Amino acid sequence: MFTRQLSDVEKTDFFVDWGNGTSHRLLTQRDGMGFTVCHTIVRAGSESRLQYRRHLEACYCISGSGEVEDMSGAIHRIEPGNHLRARRP
């Protein structure tokens, strides 16, 4: 068993500033669990075009709000307590 603090991750390559936000990669492929866990913050007012070619994405919002537009053009509202999971193409 292990624990990771956000402040510890910020000192490693597992902290990524991707332009419109930051991502703390808390659990990665290297940990051998078969999935990853990230703490991601999206900058207010930003728009990001994201594509995941090798994995699916699931999000759980803990603060703030926003919208995700999927490939079909459907808009999904995200706010605290909501869970969003991408469907397989």
PDB file with one MODEL, atoms N, CA, C and O in Angstrom:
MODEL        1
ATOM      1  N   MET A   1       0.845  -1.171   0.000  1.00  0.00           N
ATOM      2  CA  MET A   1       0.000   0.000   0.000  1.00  0.00           C
ATOM      3  C   MET A   1       0.893   1.238   0.000  1.00  0.00           C
ATOM      4  O   MET A   1       1.986   1.235   0.565  1.00  0.00           O
ATOM      5  N   PHE A   2       0.404   2.290  -0.644  1.00  0.00           N
ATOM      6  CA  PHE A   2       1.151   3.540  -0.659  1.00  0.00           C
ATOM      7  C   PHE A   2       0.169   4.704  -0.697  1.00  0.00           C
ATOM      8  O   PHE A   2      -1.006   4.530  -1.021  1.00  0.00           O
ATOM      9  N   THR A   3       0.652   5.862  -0.371  1.00  0.00           N
ATOM     10  CA  THR A   3      -0.134   7.088  -0.492  1.00  0.00           C
ATOM     11  C   THR A   3       0.675   8.101  -1.284  1.00  0.00           C
ATOM     12  O   THR A   3       1.906   8.067  -1.286  1.00  0.00           O
ATOM     13  N   ARG A   4      -0.023   8.993  -1.952  1.00  0.00           N
ATOM     14  CA  ARG A   4       0.636  10.086  -2.671  1.00  0.00           C
ATOM     15  C   ARG A   4      -0.098  11.380  -2.354  1.00  0.00           C
ATOM     16  O   ARG A   4      -1.327  11.431  -2.383  1.00  0.00           O
ATOM     17  N   GLN A   5       0.645  12.394  -2.059  1.00  0.00           N
ATOM     18  CA  GLN A   5       0.099  13.722  -1.807  1.00  0.00           C
ATOM     19  C   GLN A   5       0.213  14.564  -3.076  1.00  0.00           C
ATOM     20  O   GLN A   5       1.171  14.417  -3.835  1.00  0.00           O
ATOM     21  N   LEU A   6      -0.756  15.441  -3.307  1.00  0.00           N
ATOM     22  CA  LEU A   6      -0.691  16.330  -4.468  1.00  0.00           C
ATOM     23  C   LEU A   6       0.616  17.117  -4.467  1.00  0.00           C
ATOM     24  O   LEU A   6       1.239  17.285  -5.515  1.00  0.00           O
ATOM     25  N   SER A   7       1.030  17.597  -3.304  1.00  0.00           N
ATOM     26  CA  SER A   7       2.258  18.398  -3.220  1.00  0.00           C
ATOM     27  C   SER A   7       3.490  17.584  -3.603  1.00  0.00           C
ATOM     28  O   SER A   7       4.440  18.136  -4.159  1.00  0.00           O
ATOM     29  N   ASP A   8       3.494  16.286  -3.319  1.00  0.00           N
ATOM     30  CA  ASP A   8       4.621  15.433  -3.713  1.00  0.00           C
ATOM     31  C   ASP A   8       4.632  15.207  -5.222  1.00  0.00           C
ATOM     32  O   ASP A   8       5.693  15.212  -5.846  1.00  0.00           O
ATOM     33  N   VAL A   9       3.449  15.009  -5.807  1.00  0.00           N
ATOM     34  CA  VAL A   9       3.346  14.776  -7.247  1.00  0.00           C
ATOM     35  C   VAL A   9       3.823  16.006  -8.024  1.00  0.00           C
ATOM     36  O   VAL A   9       4.400  15.870  -9.103  1.00  0.00           O
ATOM     37  N   GLU A  10       3.586  17.200  -7.484  1.00  0.00           N
ATOM     38  CA  GLU A  10       3.981  18.440  -8.168  1.00  0.00           C
ATOM     39  C   GLU A  10       5.485  18.539  -8.397  1.00  0.00           C
ATOM     40  O   GLU A  10       5.929  19.324  -9.234  1.00  0.00           O
ATOM     41  N   LYS A  11       6.260  17.768  -7.680  1.00  0.00           N
ATOM     42  CA  LYS A  11       7.725  17.784  -7.811  1.00  0.00           C
ATOM     43  C   LYS A  11       8.228  16.726  -8.790  1.00  0.00           C
ATOM     44  O   LYS A  11       9.435  16.509  -8.901  1.00  0.00           O
ATOM     45  N   THR A  12       7.306  16.062  -9.505  1.00  0.00           N
ATOM     46  CA  THR A  12       7.684  14.958 -10.391  1.00  0.00           C
ATOM     47  C   THR A  12       7.175  15.196 -11.809  1.00  0.00           C
ATOM     48  O   THR A  12       6.490  16.182 -12.083  1.00  0.00           O
ATOM     49  N   ASP A  13       7.524  14.273 -12.705  1.00  0.00           N
ATOM     50  CA  ASP A  13       7.011  14.308 -14.081  1.00  0.00           C
ATOM     51  C   ASP A  13       5.535  13.926 -14.153  1.00  0.00           C
ATOM     52  O   ASP A  13       4.931  14.021 -15.221  1.00  0.00           O
ATOM     53  N   PHE A  14       4.945  13.496 -13.040  1.00  0.00           N
ATOM     54  CA  PHE A  14       3.532  13.126 -13.015  1.00  0.00           C
ATOM     55  C   PHE A  14       2.631  14.326 -12.747  1.00  0.00           C
ATOM     56  O   PHE A  14       1.418  14.173 -12.606  1.00  0.00           O
ATOM     57  N   PHE A  15       3.218  15.521 -12.675  1.00  0.00           N
ATOM     58  CA  PHE A  15       2.458  16.767 -12.628  1.00  0.00           C
ATOM     59  C   PHE A  15       2.590  17.409 -13.998  1.00  0.00           C
ATOM     60  O   PHE A  15       3.696  17.719 -14.441  1.00  0.00           O
ATOM     61  N   VAL A  16       1.454  17.611 -14.675  1.00  0.00           N
ATOM     62  CA  VAL A  16       1.476  18.101 -16.049  1.00  0.00           C
ATOM     63  C   VAL A  16       0.632  19.376 -16.159  1.00  0.00           C
ATOM     64  O   VAL A  16      -0.539  19.392 -15.782  1.00  0.00           O
ATOM     65  N   ASP A  17       1.243  20.434 -16.678  1.00  0.00           N
ATOM     66  CA  ASP A  17       0.501  21.631 -17.055  1.00  0.00           C
ATOM     67  C   ASP A  17       0.248  21.504 -18.549  1.00  0.00           C
ATOM     68  O   ASP A  17       1.175  21.644 -19.347  1.00  0.00           O
ATOM     69  N   TRP A  18      -0.990  21.243 -18.937  1.00  0.00           N
ATOM     70  CA  TRP A  18      -1.319  20.959 -20.336  1.00  0.00           C
ATOM     71  C   TRP A  18      -1.899  22.169 -21.066  1.00  0.00           C
ATOM     72  O   TRP A  18      -2.546  22.023 -22.103  1.00  0.00           O
ATOM     73  N   GLY A  19      -1.669  23.341 -20.531  1.00  0.00           N
ATOM     74  CA  GLY A  19      -2.088  24.564 -21.218  1.00  0.00           C
ATOM     75  C   GLY A  19      -3.356  25.166 -20.661  1.00  0.00           C
ATOM     76  O   GLY A  19      -3.348  26.317 -20.225  1.00  0.00           O
ATOM     77  N   ASN A  20      -4.451  24.418 -20.662  1.00  0.00           N
ATOM     78  CA  ASN A  20      -5.719  24.909 -20.127  1.00  0.00           C
ATOM     79  C   ASN A  20      -6.008  24.381 -18.731  1.00  0.00           C
ATOM     80  O   ASN A  20      -7.128  24.502 -18.235  1.00  0.00           O
ATOM     81  N   GLY A  21      -5.006  23.799 -18.106  1.00  0.00           N
ATOM     82  CA  GLY A  21      -5.184  23.281 -16.762  1.00  0.00           C
ATOM     83  C   GLY A  21      -3.986  22.461 -16.334  1.00  0.00           C
ATOM     84  O   GLY A  21      -2.956  22.421 -17.006  1.00  0.00           O
ATOM     85  N   THR A  22      -4.151  21.808 -15.197  1.00  0.00           N
ATOM     86  CA  THR A  22      -3.083  20.963 -14.662  1.00  0.00           C
ATOM     87  C   THR A  22      -3.641  19.591 -14.300  1.00  0.00           C
ATOM     88  O   THR A  22      -4.834  19.440 -14.039  1.00  0.00           O
ATOM     89  N   SER A  23      -2.768  18.609 -14.290  1.00  0.00           N
ATOM     90  CA  SER A  23      -3.158  17.248 -13.936  1.00  0.00           C
ATOM     91  C   SER A  23      -2.108  16.636 -13.020  1.00  0.00           C
ATOM     92  O   SER A  23      -0.924  16.593 -13.357  1.00  0.00           O
ATOM     93  N   HIS A  24      -2.549  16.165 -11.861  1.00  0.00           N
ATOM     94  CA  HIS A  24      -1.709  15.402 -10.941  1.00  0.00           C
ATOM     95  C   HIS A  24      -2.005  13.931 -11.218  1.00  0.00           C
ATOM     96  O   HIS A  24      -3.112  13.468 -10.941  1.00  0.00           O
ATOM     97  N   ARG A  25      -1.063  13.203 -11.746  1.00  0.00           N
ATOM     98  CA  ARG A  25      -1.271  11.783 -12.054  1.00  0.00           C
ATOM     99  C   ARG A  25      -0.904  10.971 -10.818  1.00  0.00           C
ATOM    100  O   ARG A  25       0.262  10.653 -10.581  1.00  0.00           O
ATOM    101  N   LEU A  26      -1.927  10.646 -10.041  1.00  0.00           N
ATOM    102  CA  LEU A  26      -1.739  10.018  -8.733  1.00  0.00           C
ATOM    103  C   LEU A  26      -1.495   8.520  -8.820  1.00  0.00           C
ATOM    104  O   LEU A  26      -0.717   7.970  -8.040  1.00  0.00           O
ATOM    105  N   LEU A  27      -2.143   7.868  -9.749  1.00  0.00           N
ATOM    106  CA  LEU A  27      -1.989   6.429  -9.963  1.00  0.00           C
ATOM    107  C   LEU A  27      -1.786   6.246 -11.457  1.00  0.00           C
ATOM    108  O   LEU A  27      -2.611   6.701 -12.249  1.00  0.00           O
ATOM    109  N   THR A  28      -0.706   5.589 -11.858  1.00  0.00           N
ATOM    110  CA  THR A  28      -0.372   5.469 -13.278  1.00  0.00           C
ATOM    111  C   THR A  28      -0.178   4.004 -13.670  1.00  0.00           C
ATOM    112  O   THR A  28      -0.225   3.111 -12.825  1.00  0.00           O
ATOM    113  N   GLN A  29       0.038   3.779 -14.948  1.00  0.00           N
ATOM    114  CA  GLN A  29       0.270   2.428 -15.467  1.00  0.00           C
ATOM    115  C   GLN A  29       1.408   1.749 -14.711  1.00  0.00           C
ATOM    116  O   GLN A  29       1.361   0.544 -14.463  1.00  0.00           O
ATOM    117  N   ARG A  30       2.405   2.502 -14.354  1.00  0.00           N
ATOM    118  CA  ARG A  30       3.567   1.965 -13.641  1.00  0.00           C
ATOM    119  C   ARG A  30       3.186   1.316 -12.300  1.00  0.00           C
ATOM    120  O   ARG A  30       3.893   0.436 -11.810  1.00  0.00           O
ATOM    121  N   ASP A  31       2.073   1.755 -11.718  1.00  0.00           N
ATOM    122  CA  ASP A  31       1.635   1.191 -10.441  1.00  0.00           C
ATOM    123  C   ASP A  31       0.960  -0.170 -10.592  1.00  0.00           C
ATOM    124  O   ASP A  31       0.726  -0.852  -9.595  1.00  0.00           O
ATOM    125  N   GLY A  32       0.640  -0.577 -11.832  1.00  0.00           N
ATOM    126  CA  GLY A  32       0.140  -1.918 -12.099  1.00  0.00           C
ATOM    127  C   GLY A  32      -1.285  -2.206 -11.666  1.00  0.00           C
ATOM    128  O   GLY A  32      -1.632  -3.371 -11.474  1.00  0.00           O
ATOM    129  N   MET A  33      -2.120  -1.199 -11.506  1.00  0.00           N
ATOM    130  CA  MET A  33      -3.499  -1.425 -11.070  1.00  0.00           C
ATOM    131  C   MET A  33      -4.467  -1.668 -12.233  1.00  0.00           C
ATOM    132  O   MET A  33      -5.587  -2.128 -12.009  1.00  0.00           O
ATOM    133  N   GLY A  34      -4.058  -1.370 -13.464  1.00  0.00           N
ATOM    134  CA  GLY A  34      -4.942  -1.555 -14.608  1.00  0.00           C
ATOM    135  C   GLY A  34      -5.794  -0.335 -14.926  1.00  0.00           C
ATOM    136  O   GLY A  34      -6.582  -0.364 -15.871  1.00  0.00           O
ATOM    137  N   PHE A  35      -5.648   0.729 -14.157  1.00  0.00           N
ATOM    138  CA  PHE A  35      -6.342   1.990 -14.417  1.00  0.00           C
ATOM    139  C   PHE A  35      -5.516   3.115 -13.810  1.00  0.00           C
ATOM    140  O   PHE A  35      -4.579   2.870 -13.050  1.00  0.00           O
ATOM    141  N   THR A  36      -5.871   4.353 -14.152  1.00  0.00           N
ATOM    142  CA  THR A  36      -5.167   5.505 -13.600  1.00  0.00           C
ATOM    143  C   THR A  36      -6.139   6.397 -12.840  1.00  0.00           C
ATOM    144  O   THR A  36      -7.349   6.354 -13.062  1.00  0.00           O
ATOM    145  N   VAL A  37      -5.588   7.202 -11.944  1.00  0.00           N
ATOM    146  CA  VAL A  37      -6.364   8.203 -11.214  1.00  0.00           C
ATOM    147  C   VAL A  37      -5.623   9.525 -11.325  1.00  0.00           C
ATOM    148  O   VAL A  37      -4.436   9.614 -11.009  1.00  0.00           O
ATOM    149  N   CYS A  38      -6.328  10.540 -11.771  1.00  0.00           N
ATOM    150  CA  CYS A  38      -5.732  11.875 -11.919  1.00  0.00           C
ATOM    151  C   CYS A  38      -6.604  12.907 -11.217  1.00  0.00           C
ATOM    152  O   CYS A  38      -7.829  12.793 -11.197  1.00  0.00           O
ATOM    153  N   HIS A  39      -5.962  13.904 -10.649  1.00  0.00           N
ATOM    154  CA  HIS A  39      -6.641  15.075 -10.092  1.00  0.00           C
ATOM    155  C   HIS A  39      -6.387  16.193 -11.092  1.00  0.00           C
ATOM    156  O   HIS A  39      -5.273  16.710 -11.182  1.00  0.00           O
ATOM    157  N   THR A  40      -7.418  16.566 -11.843  1.00  0.00           N
ATOM    158  CA  THR A  40      -7.256  17.531 -12.929  1.00  0.00           C
ATOM    159  C   THR A  40      -8.033  18.800 -12.625  1.00  0.00           C
ATOM    160  O   THR A  40      -9.181  18.752 -12.184  1.00  0.00           O
ATOM    161  N   ILE A  41      -7.397  19.927 -12.865  1.00  0.00           N
ATOM    162  CA  ILE A  41      -8.033  21.233 -12.713  1.00  0.00           C
ATOM    163  C   ILE A  41      -8.024  21.906 -14.082  1.00  0.00           C
ATOM    164  O   ILE A  41      -6.973  22.065 -14.702  1.00  0.00           O
ATOM    165  N   VAL A  42      -9.209  22.298 -14.544  1.00  0.00           N
ATOM    166  CA  VAL A  42      -9.346  22.990 -15.824  1.00  0.00           C
ATOM    167  C   VAL A  42      -9.486  24.482 -15.527  1.00  0.00           C
ATOM    168  O   VAL A  42     -10.292  24.882 -14.687  1.00  0.00           O
ATOM    169  N   ARG A  43      -8.703  25.291 -16.214  1.00  0.00           N
ATOM    170  CA  ARG A  43      -8.742  26.739 -15.990  1.00  0.00           C
ATOM    171  C   ARG A  43     -10.091  27.320 -16.421  1.00  0.00           C
ATOM    172  O   ARG A  43     -10.609  26.991 -17.488  1.00  0.00           O
ATOM    173  N   ALA A  44     -10.645  28.182 -15.578  1.00  0.00           N
ATOM    174  CA  ALA A  44     -11.944  28.814 -15.837  1.00  0.00           C
ATOM    175  C   ALA A  44     -11.939  29.534 -17.177  1.00  0.00           C
ATOM    176  O   ALA A  44     -10.978  30.219 -17.528  1.00  0.00           O
ATOM    177  N   GLY A  45     -13.026  29.368 -17.918  1.00  0.00           N
ATOM    178  CA  GLY A  45     -13.196  30.057 -19.187  1.00  0.00           C
ATOM    179  C   GLY A  45     -12.451  29.450 -20.360  1.00  0.00           C
ATOM    180  O   GLY A  45     -12.542  29.959 -21.477  1.00  0.00           O
ATOM    181  N   SER A  46     -11.719  28.376 -20.130  1.00  0.00           N
ATOM    182  CA  SER A  46     -10.935  27.780 -21.217  1.00  0.00           C
ATOM    183  C   SER A  46     -11.780  26.795 -22.026  1.00  0.00           C
ATOM    184  O   SER A  46     -12.783  26.268 -21.544  1.00  0.00           O
ATOM    185  N   GLU A  47     -11.355  26.562 -23.250  1.00  0.00           N
ATOM    186  CA  GLU A  47     -11.948  25.543 -24.113  1.00  0.00           C
ATOM    187  C   GLU A  47     -10.832  24.618 -24.555  1.00  0.00           C
ATOM    188  O   GLU A  47      -9.765  25.073 -24.968  1.00  0.00           O
ATOM    189  N   SER A  48     -11.077  23.318 -24.468  1.00  0.00           N
ATOM    190  CA  SER A  48     -10.054  22.330 -24.820  1.00  0.00           C
ATOM    191  C   SER A  48     -10.645  21.299 -25.758  1.00  0.00           C
ATOM    192  O   SER A  48     -11.749  20.804 -25.532  1.00  0.00           O
ATOM    193  N   ARG A  49      -9.923  20.978 -26.794  1.00  0.00           N
ATOM    194  CA  ARG A  49     -10.323  19.900 -27.701  1.00  0.00           C
ATOM    195  C   ARG A  49      -9.454  18.699 -27.329  1.00  0.00           C
ATOM    196  O   ARG A  49      -8.245  18.703 -27.559  1.00  0.00           O
ATOM    197  N   LEU A  50     -10.079  17.679 -26.753  1.00  0.00           N
ATOM    198  CA  LEU A  50      -9.356  16.509 -26.263  1.00  0.00           C
ATOM    199  C   LEU A  50      -9.777  15.268 -27.036  1.00  0.00           C
ATOM    200  O   LEU A  50     -10.938  15.124 -27.418  1.00  0.00           O
ATOM    201  N   GLN A  51      -8.829  14.383 -27.260  1.00  0.00           N
ATOM    202  CA  GLN A  51      -9.103  13.109 -27.917  1.00  0.00           C
ATOM    203  C   GLN A  51      -8.293  12.041 -27.201  1.00  0.00           C
ATOM    204  O   GLN A  51      -7.090  12.195 -26.986  1.00  0.00           O
ATOM    205  N   TYR A  52      -8.963  10.961 -26.837  1.00  0.00           N
ATOM    206  CA  TYR A  52      -8.296   9.855 -26.163  1.00  0.00           C
ATOM    207  C   TYR A  52      -8.293   8.660 -27.106  1.00  0.00           C
ATOM    208  O   TYR A  52      -9.341   8.061 -27.350  1.00  0.00           O
ATOM    209  N   ARG A  53      -7.153   8.317 -27.626  1.00  0.00           N
ATOM    210  CA  ARG A  53      -7.059   7.227 -28.604  1.00  0.00           C
ATOM    211  C   ARG A  53      -6.834   5.869 -27.963  1.00  0.00           C
ATOM    212  O   ARG A  53      -7.216   4.847 -28.533  1.00  0.00           O
ATOM    213  N   ARG A  54      -6.218   5.842 -26.787  1.00  0.00           N
ATOM    214  CA  ARG A  54      -5.838   4.558 -26.192  1.00  0.00           C
ATOM    215  C   ARG A  54      -6.527   4.259 -24.867  1.00  0.00           C
ATOM    216  O   ARG A  54      -6.225   3.249 -24.232  1.00  0.00           O
ATOM    217  N   HIS A  55      -7.438   5.110 -24.445  1.00  0.00           N
ATOM    218  CA  HIS A  55      -8.116   4.840 -23.187  1.00  0.00           C
ATOM    219  C   HIS A  55      -9.462   5.552 -23.138  1.00  0.00           C
ATOM    220  O   HIS A  55      -9.763   6.403 -23.975  1.00  0.00           O
ATOM    221  N   LEU A  56     -10.257   5.193 -22.149  1.00  0.00           N
ATOM    222  CA  LEU A  56     -11.519   5.868 -21.884  1.00  0.00           C
ATOM    223  C   LEU A  56     -11.308   6.848 -20.742  1.00  0.00           C
ATOM    224  O   LEU A  56     -10.331   6.745 -20.001  1.00  0.00           O
ATOM    225  N   GLU A  57     -12.207   7.781 -20.603  1.00  0.00           N
ATOM    226  CA  GLU A  57     -12.104   8.806 -19.574  1.00  0.00           C
ATOM    227  C   GLU A  57     -13.359   8.775 -18.721  1.00  0.00           C
ATOM    228  O   GLU A  57     -14.468   8.687 -19.249  1.00  0.00           O
ATOM    229  N   ALA A  58     -13.196   8.847 -17.421  1.00  0.00           N
ATOM    230  CA  ALA A  58     -14.302   9.033 -16.491  1.00  0.00           C
ATOM    231  C   ALA A  58     -13.938  10.212 -15.605  1.00  0.00           C
ATOM    232  O   ALA A  58     -12.809  10.308 -15.124  1.00  0.00           O
ATOM    233  N   CYS A  59     -14.891  11.110 -15.389  1.00  0.00           N
ATOM    234  CA  CYS A  59     -14.631  12.307 -14.593  1.00  0.00           C
ATOM    235  C   CYS A  59     -15.641  12.383 -13.459  1.00  0.00           C
ATOM    236  O   CYS A  59     -16.801  12.001 -13.613  1.00  0.00           O
ATOM    237  N   TYR A  60     -15.178  12.883 -12.316  1.00  0.00           N
ATOM    238  CA  TYR A  60     -16.055  13.170 -11.188  1.00  0.00           C
ATOM    239  C   TYR A  60     -15.733  14.585 -10.737  1.00  0.00           C
ATOM    240  O   TYR A  60     -14.596  14.872 -10.363  1.00  0.00           O
ATOM    241  N   CYS A  61     -16.706  15.456 -10.768  1.00  0.00           N
ATOM    242  CA  CYS A  61     -16.502  16.866 -10.443  1.00  0.00           C
ATOM    243  C   CYS A  61     -16.653  17.085  -8.940  1.00  0.00           C
ATOM    244  O   CYS A  61     -17.647  16.674  -8.340  1.00  0.00           O
ATOM    245  N   ILE A  62     -15.647  17.743  -8.333  1.00  0.00           N
ATOM    246  CA  ILE A  62     -15.732  18.051  -6.904  1.00  0.00           C
ATOM    247  C   ILE A  62     -15.958  19.541  -6.640  1.00  0.00           C
ATOM    248  O   ILE A  62     -16.397  19.911  -5.551  1.00  0.00           O
ATOM    249  N   SER A  63     -15.664  20.402  -7.623  1.00  0.00           N
ATOM    250  CA  SER A  63     -15.991  21.822  -7.480  1.00  0.00           C
ATOM    251  C   SER A  63     -15.991  22.483  -8.851  1.00  0.00           C
ATOM    252  O   SER A  63     -15.412  21.964  -9.805  1.00  0.00           O
ATOM    253  N   GLY A  64     -16.650  23.640  -8.935  1.00  0.00           N
ATOM    254  CA  GLY A  64     -16.753  24.347 -10.205  1.00  0.00           C
ATOM    255  C   GLY A  64     -17.829  23.727 -11.081  1.00  0.00           C
ATOM    256  O   GLY A  64     -18.594  22.872 -10.634  1.00  0.00           O
ATOM    257  N   SER A  65     -17.880  24.163 -12.323  1.00  0.00           N
ATOM    258  CA  SER A  65     -18.852  23.611 -13.264  1.00  0.00           C
ATOM    259  C   SER A  65     -18.364  23.864 -14.681  1.00  0.00           C
ATOM    260  O   SER A  65     -17.477  24.687 -14.911  1.00  0.00           O
ATOM    261  N   GLY A  66     -18.946  23.155 -15.612  1.00  0.00           N
ATOM    262  CA  GLY A  66     -18.569  23.317 -17.005  1.00  0.00           C
ATOM    263  C   GLY A  66     -19.426  22.442 -17.888  1.00  0.00           C
ATOM    264  O   GLY A  66     -20.409  21.850 -17.443  1.00  0.00           O
ATOM    265  N   GLU A  67     -19.037  22.371 -19.145  1.00  0.00           N
ATOM    266  CA  GLU A  67     -19.751  21.557 -20.115  1.00  0.00           C
ATOM    267  C   GLU A  67     -18.760  20.768 -20.946  1.00  0.00           C
ATOM    268  O   GLU A  67     -17.639  21.206 -21.206  1.00  0.00           O
ATOM    269  N   VAL A  68     -19.208  19.590 -21.356  1.00  0.00           N
ATOM    270  CA  VAL A  68     -18.443  18.768 -22.283  1.00  0.00           C
ATOM    271  C   VAL A  68     -19.330  18.522 -23.494  1.00  0.00           C
ATOM    272  O   VAL A  68     -20.483  18.114 -23.361  1.00  0.00           O
ATOM    273  N   GLU A  69     -18.781  18.773 -24.671  1.00  0.00           N
ATOM    274  CA  GLU A  69     -19.496  18.474 -25.908  1.00  0.00           C
ATOM    275  C   GLU A  69     -18.876  17.223 -26.502  1.00  0.00           C
ATOM    276  O   GLU A  69     -17.675  17.190 -26.769  1.00  0.00           O
ATOM    277  N   ASP A  70     -19.695  16.182 -26.714  1.00  0.00           N
ATOM    278  CA  ASP A  70     -19.152  14.939 -27.262  1.00  0.00           C
ATOM    279  C   ASP A  70     -19.117  14.989 -28.789  1.00  0.00           C
ATOM    280  O   ASP A  70     -19.528  15.979 -29.395  1.00  0.00           O
ATOM    281  N   MET A  71     -18.630  13.928 -29.395  1.00  0.00           N
ATOM    282  CA  MET A  71     -18.448  13.885 -30.851  1.00  0.00           C
ATOM    283  C   MET A  71     -19.764  14.023 -31.622  1.00  0.00           C
ATOM    284  O   MET A  71     -19.758  14.443 -32.779  1.00  0.00           O
ATOM    285  N   SER A  72     -20.888  13.673 -30.993  1.00  0.00           N
ATOM    286  CA  SER A  72     -22.186  13.794 -31.666  1.00  0.00           C
ATOM    287  C   SER A  72     -22.751  15.207 -31.563  1.00  0.00           C
ATOM    288  O   SER A  72     -23.763  15.521 -32.188  1.00  0.00           O
ATOM    289  N   GLY A  73     -22.092  16.065 -30.767  1.00  0.00           N
ATOM    290  CA  GLY A  73     -22.571  17.427 -30.563  1.00  0.00           C
ATOM    291  C   GLY A  73     -23.427  17.596 -29.321  1.00  0.00           C
ATOM    292  O   GLY A  73     -23.840  18.711 -29.002  1.00  0.00           O
ATOM    293  N   ALA A  74     -23.703  16.496 -28.607  1.00  0.00           N
ATOM    294  CA  ALA A  74     -24.492  16.575 -27.376  1.00  0.00           C
ATOM    295  C   ALA A  74     -23.672  17.268 -26.283  1.00  0.00           C
ATOM    296  O   ALA A  74     -22.473  17.028 -26.144  1.00  0.00           O
ATOM    297  N   ILE A  75     -24.335  18.126 -25.518  1.00  0.00           N
ATOM    298  CA  ILE A  75     -23.697  18.863 -24.430  1.00  0.00           C
ATOM    299  C   ILE A  75     -24.037  18.179 -23.106  1.00  0.00           C
ATOM    300  O   ILE A  75     -25.198  17.866 -22.840  1.00  0.00           O
ATOM    301  N   HIS A  76     -23.014  17.952 -22.281  1.00  0.00           N
ATOM    302  CA  HIS A  76     -23.187  17.329 -20.969  1.00  0.00           C
ATOM    303  C   HIS A  76     -22.699  18.315 -19.912  1.00  0.00           C
ATOM    304  O   HIS A  76     -21.540  18.728 -19.931  1.00  0.00           O
ATOM    305  N   ARG A  77     -23.575  18.687 -19.002  1.00  0.00           N
ATOM    306  CA  ARG A  77     -23.239  19.623 -17.926  1.00  0.00           C
ATOM    307  C   ARG A  77     -22.466  18.883 -16.842  1.00  0.00           C
ATOM    308  O   ARG A  77     -22.832  17.774 -16.455  1.00  0.00           O
ATOM    309  N   ILE A  78     -21.395  19.505 -16.354  1.00  0.00           N
ATOM    310  CA  ILE A  78     -20.611  18.941 -15.255  1.00  0.00           C
ATOM    311  C   ILE A  78     -20.659  19.927 -14.097  1.00  0.00           C
ATOM    312  O   ILE A  78     -20.386  21.115 -14.268  1.00  0.00           O
ATOM    313  N   GLU A  79     -21.009  19.422 -12.912  1.00  0.00           N
ATOM    314  CA  GLU A  79     -21.007  20.233 -11.696  1.00  0.00           C
ATOM    315  C   GLU A  79     -20.772  19.308 -10.514  1.00  0.00           C
ATOM    316  O   GLU A  79     -20.821  18.088 -10.673  1.00  0.00           O
ATOM    317  N   PRO A  80     -20.519  19.857  -9.328  1.00  0.00           N
ATOM    318  CA  PRO A  80     -20.173  19.004  -8.187  1.00  0.00           C
ATOM    319  C   PRO A  80     -21.165  17.860  -7.980  1.00  0.00           C
ATOM    320  O   PRO A  80     -22.380  18.059  -7.962  1.00  0.00           O
ATOM    321  N   GLY A  81     -20.615  16.672  -7.827  1.00  0.00           N
ATOM    322  CA  GLY A  81     -21.413  15.474  -7.623  1.00  0.00           C
ATOM    323  C   GLY A  81     -21.732  14.718  -8.897  1.00  0.00           C
ATOM    324  O   GLY A  81     -22.198  13.580  -8.833  1.00  0.00           O
ATOM    325  N   ASN A  82     -21.494  15.320 -10.052  1.00  0.00           N
ATOM    326  CA  ASN A  82     -21.761  14.646 -11.326  1.00  0.00           C
ATOM    327  C   ASN A  82     -20.613  13.718 -11.705  1.00  0.00           C
ATOM    328  O   ASN A  82     -19.454  13.962 -11.371  1.00  0.00           O
ATOM    329  N   HIS A  83     -20.962  12.670 -12.396  1.00  0.00           N
ATOM    330  CA  HIS A  83     -19.989  11.729 -12.938  1.00  0.00           C
ATOM    331  C   HIS A  83     -20.203  11.695 -14.443  1.00  0.00           C
ATOM    332  O   HIS A  83     -21.339  11.608 -14.908  1.00  0.00           O
ATOM    333  N   LEU A  84     -19.127  11.761 -15.198  1.00  0.00           N
ATOM    334  CA  LEU A  84     -19.203  11.707 -16.657  1.00  0.00           C
ATOM    335  C   LEU A  84     -18.285  10.601 -17.131  1.00  0.00           C
ATOM    336  O   LEU A  84     -17.111  10.561 -16.764  1.00  0.00           O
ATOM    337  N   ARG A  85     -18.817   9.699 -17.948  1.00  0.00           N
ATOM    338  CA  ARG A  85     -18.010   8.616 -18.500  1.00  0.00           C
ATOM    339  C   ARG A  85     -18.167   8.628 -20.006  1.00  0.00           C
ATOM    340  O   ARG A  85     -19.281   8.656 -20.529  1.00  0.00           O
ATOM    341  N   ALA A  86     -17.047   8.605 -20.691  1.00  0.00           N
ATOM    342  CA  ALA A  86     -17.076   8.536 -22.154  1.00  0.00           C
ATOM    343  C   ALA A  86     -17.503   7.139 -22.584  1.00  0.00           C
ATOM    344  O   ALA A  86     -17.142   6.150 -21.946  1.00  0.00           O
ATOM    345  N   ARG A  87     -18.259   7.062 -23.651  1.00  0.00           N
ATOM    346  CA  ARG A  87     -18.660   5.763 -24.209  1.00  0.00           C
ATOM    347  C   ARG A  87     -17.657   5.331 -25.257  1.00  0.00           C
ATOM    348  O   ARG A  87     -16.998   6.155 -25.890  1.00  0.00           O
ATOM    349  N   ARG A  88     -17.554   4.039 -25.427  1.00  0.00           N
ATOM    350  CA  ARG A  88     -16.685   3.524 -26.489  1.00  0.00           C
ATOM    351  C   ARG A  88     -17.268   3.924 -27.836  1.00  0.00           C
ATOM    352  O   ARG A  88     -18.485   3.900 -28.020  1.00  0.00           O
ATOM    353  N   PRO A  89     -16.395   4.295 -28.789  1.00  0.00           N
ATOM    354  CA  PRO A  89     -16.898   4.690 -30.119  1.00  0.00           C
ATOM    355  C   PRO A  89     -17.576   3.535 -30.835  1.00  0.00           C
ATOM    356  O   PRO A  89     -18.051   3.699 -31.958  1.00  0.00           O
TER     357      PRO A  89
ENDMDL
END
